[in-house]
């Protein structure tokens, strides 16, 4: 599920609202806390320069 979530976020990263929606959906799907932490780190590396506030808010 983690890899699918990453692919989706890359594809929708052109739209701020869609990115936020899909990020929240992905966070709900991931149940394992270590996977969630890895996902958060990946999001910050890939999209931290574009959507830092959205990512920080979503992972609170």
ABEGO torsion letter per residue (X at the ends): XAAAAAAAAAAAAABAAAAAAAAAAAAAABABAAAAAAAAAAAAAAAAAABAAAAAAAAX
